[in-house]
Amino acid sequence: MRQITTLVHLEMQITLFSWNQKYLLKFEKGVLEQTYKIPEMDVSGLEEIKLLTQNELFLKKIQQRFEEMQEDLHQVLETLY
């Protein structure tokens, strides 16, 4: 796996990788992460992938998913005690 770039965002870290004829778009926030695998054949190149990271609706949904993930993790950890 080869790291291509890290993209700037105020609330999360965004890293783009290339691996096995796919782009991996990884979003990290705290201890959580989301990774999207995008076949290279589905996009015209790196610039198109970067456009995804500027799509406000996509980013909003990612943020919502992080909130849900954090809540799920918190709930399951509470069951341990």
C-alpha positions as MATLAB code, in Angstrom:
seq = 'MRQITTLVHLEMQITLFSWNQKYLLKFEKGVLEQTYKIPEMDVSGLEEIKLLTQNELFLKKIQQRFEEMQEDLHQVLETLY';
ca = [
       0.000    0.000    0.000;
       1.346    3.401   -0.957;
       0.322    6.653    0.711;
      -0.372    9.274   -1.928;
      -1.274   12.321    0.139;
      -2.833   13.682    3.290;
      -5.614   16.196    2.774;
      -6.454   19.097    5.066;
      -9.693   19.126    7.028;
     -10.438   20.867   10.325;
     -12.268   18.025   12.054;
     -10.627   14.857   10.775;
      -7.542   13.517    9.071;
      -7.987   12.420    5.459;
      -5.375   10.171    3.864;
      -5.366    8.827    0.330;
      -3.671    5.529   -0.472;
      -3.207    3.475   -3.621;
      -3.369   -0.297   -3.358;
      -4.306   -3.212   -5.604;
      -5.782   -1.011   -8.373;
      -7.921    0.876   -5.863;
      -7.779    4.225   -4.166;
      -8.348    3.982   -0.428;
      -9.791    7.143    1.037;
      -9.340    6.991    4.822;
     -11.008    9.365    7.264;
      -9.814    9.381   10.890;
     -11.304   11.118   13.904;
      -9.935   10.236   17.326;
      -9.856    6.451   17.704;
     -12.304    5.895   14.830;
     -11.731    5.536   11.114;
     -13.724    5.020    7.938;
     -12.177    3.767    4.713;
     -13.707    3.882    1.261;
     -12.235    1.659   -1.463;
     -12.698    3.140   -4.919;
     -11.598    1.151   -7.979;
      -9.194    3.164  -10.129;
     -11.384    2.395  -13.147;
     -14.341    4.225  -11.519;
     -12.605    7.620  -11.453;
     -10.512    9.597  -13.888;
      -7.658   10.079  -11.440;
      -6.350   11.710   -8.326;
      -8.070   15.054   -8.904;
     -11.479   13.407   -9.050;
     -10.795   11.607   -5.757;
      -9.813   14.925   -4.168;
     -13.160   16.369   -5.290;
     -14.917   13.759   -3.141;
     -13.199   15.214   -0.083;
     -14.674   18.626   -0.912;
     -18.254   17.408   -1.293;
     -20.128   18.917    1.676;
     -22.931   16.327    1.693;
     -20.431   13.443    1.656;
     -18.394   15.015    4.483;
     -21.532   15.688    6.523;
     -22.554   12.027    6.250;
     -19.056   10.936    7.285;
     -19.247   13.202   10.336;
     -22.679   11.775   11.240;
     -21.325    8.248   10.886;
     -18.438    9.111   13.222;
     -20.938   10.351   15.801;
     -22.926    7.106   15.487;
     -19.766    5.029   15.740;
     -18.655    6.918   18.858;
     -22.063    6.408   20.463;
     -22.032    2.684   19.601;
     -18.550    2.278   21.054;
     -19.499    4.164   24.216;
     -22.602    2.014   24.705;
     -20.782   -1.266   24.255;
     -17.949   -0.214   26.552;
     -20.500    0.631   29.253;
     -21.732   -2.959   29.174;
     -18.296   -4.105   30.312;
     -18.657   -2.414   33.687;
];
